[in-house]
């Protein structure tokens, strides 16, 4: 099961006020905010950009650690999480974009758009691609 919720640390910025936000599992994701609520909103956006960057660079996606005392957890926004799950499933199976396109009876550019973190792909298209790889998405609300 893939989970795309990561622990985040809010470090008070004594000099300027507010907080610095960092993820120990995603070191390139660093942001800031004045309030805890603002920090968590900024953290989700920052995390989404970091994951999108990893997908675009064909990098590994980090496995989320368990939260430690004092940390909060921040989920990757849903659409990017589904694209990350598809990206990870393709990596695990060793299947290429063109081969997935053949299995889905579609064109490779369609699969490229489905995987593109900045393309607004509809959920059924992502579910179909996951299903083709023997996976499915489940929503858990906490």
C-alpha positions in Angstrom: 0.0 0.0 0.0 1.3 3.4 -0.9 0.7 6.3 1.5 1.6 9.9 0.5 1.3 11.6 3.9 4.6 12.9 5.3 5.7 14.2 8.7 6.5 17.9 8.8 8.4 19.9 11.4 7.6 23.5 12.2 10.6 25.3 13.7 10.0 28.7 15.3 11.9 31.5 13.6 13.0 33.5 16.6 14.5 36.4 14.6 11.6 37.1 12.1 8.7 35.3 13.8 6.6 32.6 12.2 8.0 29.2 11.4 10.3 27.3 9.0 8.6 24.2 7.6 10.6 21.1 6.6 10.1 17.5 5.8 12.8 15.0 6.9 11.7 12.5 4.2 11.7 15.2 1.4 14.7 17.4 2.1 14.1 19.7 -0.9 10.7 20.7 0.5 11.2 23.7 2.7 8.8 26.6 3.2 7.6 29.0 5.9 4.6 30.7 7.3 3.5 33.1 10.0 0.9 30.8 11.7 0.5 27.1 12.1 -2.5 27.0 9.8 -0.6 29.0 7.1 2.4 26.7 7.5 0.3 23.6 7.0 -1.2 25.1 3.8 2.2 26.1 2.5 3.6 22.7 3.5 1.0 20.9 1.3 1.8 23.1 -1.7 5.5 22.7 -1.1 5.2 19.0 -0.8 3.1 18.8 -4.0 5.8 20.7 -5.9 8.6 18.5 -4.5 6.7 15.3 -5.5 6.0 16.8 -9.0 9.6 17.6 -9.4 10.6 14.0 -8.5 8.2 12.6 -11.0 9.3 14.9 -13.8 13.0 14.1 -13.1 12.2 10.4 -12.9 13.5 10.2 -9.3 12.5 7.9 -6.5 9.6 8.9 -4.3 10.4 8.8 -0.6 8.6 6.4 1.7 6.9 8.4 4.5 8.2 8.0 8.0 6.0 7.8 11.0 5.3 11.0 12.8 7.5 11.7 15.8 6.4 13.7 18.9 5.9 17.4 17.9 5.5 16.7 14.2 2.3 17.2 12.2 1.4 15.1 9.1 0.7 16.6 5.7 -0.8 14.7 2.8 0.2 15.2 -0.8 -2.9 16.7 -2.5 -5.1 14.0 -4.0 -4.5 14.4 -7.7 -0.7 14.5 -7.3 -0.9 11.5 -4.9 -2.8 9.5 -7.5 -0.2 10.4 -10.1 2.6 9.5 -7.7 0.9 6.1 -7.0 0.7 5.5 -10.8 4.3 6.6 -11.3 5.5 4.3 -8.5 3.4 1.3 -9.8 5.0 1.8 -13.2 8.5 1.8 -11.6 7.8 -1.3 -9.6 6.5 -3.2 -12.5 9.2 -2.0 -14.9 6.6 -1.0 -17.5 7.3 1.9 -19.8 4.8 4.7 -20.8 4.5 3.2 -24.3 3.8 -0.3 -23.0 1.2 1.0 -20.5 -0.4 2.9 -23.5 -0.5 -0.3 -25.5 -2.1 -2.2 -22.5 -4.7 0.6 -22.2 -5.3 0.7 -26.0 -4.4 4.4 -26.1 -1.6 6.6 -27.3 1.6 7.2 -25.4 0.9 11.0 -25.2 -2.2 10.1 -23.2 -0.2 8.2 -20.6 2.3 11.1 -20.6 -0.5 13.5 -19.7 -1.9 11.2 -17.1 1.6 11.2 -15.4 2.2 14.9 -15.9 1.8 16.5 -12.4 0.7 19.7 -14.0 -2.0 18.3 -16.2 -5.5 18.2 -14.8 -6.2 14.5 -15.3 -9.6 13.2 -14.4 -9.8 10.6 -11.7 -11.3 7.8 -13.9 -8.3 8.1 -16.3 -5.9 7.6 -13.4 -8.0 4.8 -11.9 -8.0 3.0 -15.3 -4.2 3.3 -15.6 -3.8 1.9 -12.1 -6.2 -0.9 -12.8 -4.2 -1.8 -15.9 -1.2 -2.3 -13.6 -3.2 -4.4 -11.2 -3.7 -1.6 -8.7 -6.6 0.4 -7.4 -6.9 3.6 -5.4 -8.8 3.8 -2.1 -9.7 7.0 -0.2 -9.2 7.0 3.6 -10.5 10.1 5.4 -9.0 10.8 8.8 
